[in-house]
Amino acid sequence: MKEQELYTVTQQLNELFDNLKNGKITEEEYKELSDELYRKQTRLRYELEHEKGLHYKELKSC
């Protein structure tokens, strides 16, 4: 579930960047729109890595 959400957020960021490159939005608009998405992307990556670490610890202790 989180992997899919991370993929979606990354796609949205890529689309925003493409819009910036193609002149469809300004740099200021890009910064405003991408700020929350970058935070969400960072949080999801952290959560996924944390879960993977916990899973690895469980496997190692068995």
Buried (B, 14 or more C-beta within 10 A) or exposed (E): EEEEBBEBBBEBBEEBEEBBEEEEBEEEEBEEBBEEBEEBBEEBBEEBEEEEEEEEEEEEEE
